[in-house]
Amino acid sequence: MPCELVGFEVGVMDKTIKDKNTGEDKVVGAQVYYRADAIRPIGGSGRKNEQAA
């Protein structure tokens, strides 16, 4: 079923670890996240009209 994602957002966050020797944060990867405020169905039912035009 087709739907609309309201307020859809995609983001990327760094994965970091702290270096024991220097105390500095080191980037070791990334994580992707996504979210939507709401999901709404789009009007069609996905079925074709059976009546002849």
Sequence and secondary structure as in RCSB ss.txt:
>XXXX:A:sequence
MPCELVGFEVGVMDKTIKDKNTGEDKVVGAQVYYRADAIRPIGGSGRKNEQAA
>XXXX:A:secstr
  EEEET EEEEEEEEEE TTT  EEEEEEEEEEE SEEEE S  S    S  
